[in-house]
Amino acid sequence: MQFYSTNGQCRHASLEEAVMTGLAPDGGLYMPERIPVIPRAFFKNIGEMSVSDIAYIVATTALGDDIEASELKQIVLDTFSFDIPLRRVGADNIYALELFHGPTLAFKDVGARFLARIISHFSRPHHEEVNVLVATSGDSGGAVATGFHKVPGVRVFVLYPERGLSAMQRHQFTSLGDNVYPIEIMGNFDDCQRVVKEAFVDKELREMMHITSANSINVCRLIPQMFYYFYGYSQLLHLGNSVDDGAVISVPCGNLGNLTAGVLAKKMGLPVKRFVAANNANSTFADYLASGVFTPRPPRRTMACAMDVGNPSNFARIHDLYEGSHEAISHDMHGYSLSDEAIASEMRRVYESEGYIMDPHGASAYCALRRDLAPEETGIFMATAHPVKFAKTVEEVTGTCLKADVESVYPKNISEHHETPRITPSLPALKKFLLSAT
Ligand SMILES: *Cc1c(COP(=O)(O)O)cnc(C)c1O
């Protein structure tokens, strides 16, 4: 499979180049040159298949020529080491696809685990350690660090701001050790991101060590996210639904990576009736769907904080997949912007009437789906984070106490805080640290 850049100003890249560089040299995002369609026969017995069987078939169809089958099979098995159940929520035809049973309790585990193994695969023949730099404001640090933990040939450096992370978020990458190096930056998240960007363009550093990025622009974080859309459909059939034209699928949107993966799955042949794009108060994409005008804005803080994105990076990919046609995009998906009040009131109502606890991100997708779904349709919403990951908000809104749930999914004492190095937010300080760690 070859990949082109959404900016169209550079030559095509192999999978290896696309993965190991992350961003195309012209600043665009990599896209597969061709989207292979899965034969219809596959869908006949998909209802009886496991997530890793489905993932393996979709992966070989998409990447078959680039990675040897047995290796790809192992990567898929290692990625999906946890279940992704589909649960009916209440009496309506609404189901939650629970993507949060992985090690860091959020759907980003899927992309991070797959990417880590693909990077390890491509770095092995070169006998050179790959150093992955990631700046985090909370969730992606844990997912990336856990995904890369103990993966041979790879070291991961997590840069995080001194303030703003919860104890649990910090614990997810400071407690691992081995090939995971947390670095506290004396500054805010923007400082972390700036230092990482400076490292990537520093010639001296690049000559001394192989560095790459594990953020969501990397196409190998996107590809594995297609797999669970197929698995959601499979479980819908398994539960006895007849949905020949597919379900309506609602996605809580931040950088639009998850939604882009859904669109790719549909283009590979998955029956999807339409998508629903749920924004929180950061409504850039919902506004685009309504008006045809894309206007990035600075992000605002909301209770669904992982979706606080004002300039979603994967918009370029969605735009590209529909050849820039707003008409085609808005035919395939409907957008909604949800206020914190709307999200909280549905979290409360669903808990009180159905006994189902949603986190604020999944709840945004649920709200949007309820508004969009016709009575005779079947809907799935992507539940992207475990409620205990946002325990404080969930407890405040619903009046429940999640302590027992926190302990069941998170047995370690999260107050223990490992000493991590602290550096000033500057490239010389980071370089000194990276070189001394080698
Ligand atoms: C990152 C994240 C999102 C947004 O996903 P995108 O792929 O960036 O659109 C939604 N929910 C949770 C819990 C997240 O961590």
The ligand as a Gaussian input file, in Angstrom:
#p B3LYP/6-31G(d) Opt

LIG

0 1
 C       -9.332000      11.568000      22.174000
 C      -10.711000      11.312000      22.685000
 C      -11.884000      11.613000      21.926000
 C      -11.810000      12.288000      20.573000
 O      -11.370000      11.413000      19.579000
 P      -10.780000      11.957000      18.183000
 O      -10.338000      10.758000      17.452000
 O       -9.656000      12.900000      18.523000
 O      -11.899000      12.689000      17.491000
 C      -13.127000      11.262000      22.442000
 N      -13.234000      10.684000      23.665000
 C      -12.164000      10.393000      24.423000
 C      -12.365000       9.776000      25.750000
 C      -10.873000      10.691000      23.980000
 O       -9.790000      10.408000      24.756000

